[in-house]
Amino acid sequence: MQVILGNITQLKVDAIVNAANTSLLGGGGVDGAIHKAAGPELVDECRSLRGCKTGDAKLTKGYRLPARFIIHTVGPVWQGGDCGEPELLAQCYRKCMEIAIEQKFESIAFPCISTGIYKYPKDLAGEIAVKICYEQMQKNGAPQNITFCCFDWDNHEVYERIVAVLRLKNDSQDENVFSSD
């Protein structure tokens, strides 16, 4: 796992993940940037998918992007944490990783899902992202090159800290690297 500060639309990986809205037809933030960089063919393919539910994910071609594919997922809007947001966000990462495993992708890059306009707290979102991706990496066929591509320094610092703690716990051969001990 690596954490970078950058523009996800410029990454040459098997798949980038789009933090999409339910229509899949583009929007603001990373969603708008991905649609703009991929070109008009992307919206045509997305229209044929007929949207996506929160917590689910769908695959399209990458078109004009360096990435061959885009996995579109819809994260939850933060409503205080008692409306199923943690489960839905975890499901986003699981579904993306399931698609990556099915497609035999070797590399995948994630944005910080739901931390922008959807206002999910960065530290809570980062913990879920890293935990789910780490668990999925342990499965056969999961991509072994996972990048968390952060667009801003705040997210970058959060993800760097969480991944560093994971590495320390993993290096100590802890049974459960995500235990609260």
Steps between C-alpha positions, in 0.01 A plus 500: 500500500620845419365849562568777251397860458386554145244484225343155466421564132873490421575159653593209275340210687261226400208688659430824675201534727254781445320647801182533295146614565203268451435614142858412389470788254767724648502764767749704697832414659674179396188385314502805274876480448480133397214561258680798345830312460338181368302679231138490381499125437500445876167671558350296215609173664392621844156590367457136394572383858190678632656638814649342808376464857694631799747232608505330161753521215498466121777462241561697181785545257755775570480653152748791482644437848835326555303250714339224294183491711294705743313349793220738594378482858254712692602584853264610774424857597609555862197545727670459836597135478179342624334451161708209376778714352793283625346184358420666168849645466657162583272342239630747237857383557400132512302523176786677323745236616262221396486645149880531497533134604247385237686695231841381625627857536851532641470869588222727620488860619239641736406860569386594851139386454232718664745744664426790266152638445351199686683623816605160639762567774840440342647295785199267523484457122875431484482230766220322314679530165831362621342224709277368223772519235749327729250220572429461130874493417525189715266319260626307201489698181463842663710780353830522682558860392248725672541876483307752705518813286427806714419832338574709809758505779243437776393166353859415411615544860208294633559210259879510551451470877252211471716306253809559717321358805391202292860437392625521859236257623559272203878505557443396862315193368187597695218246456242767422662816370173687549435404861441790734767381745 
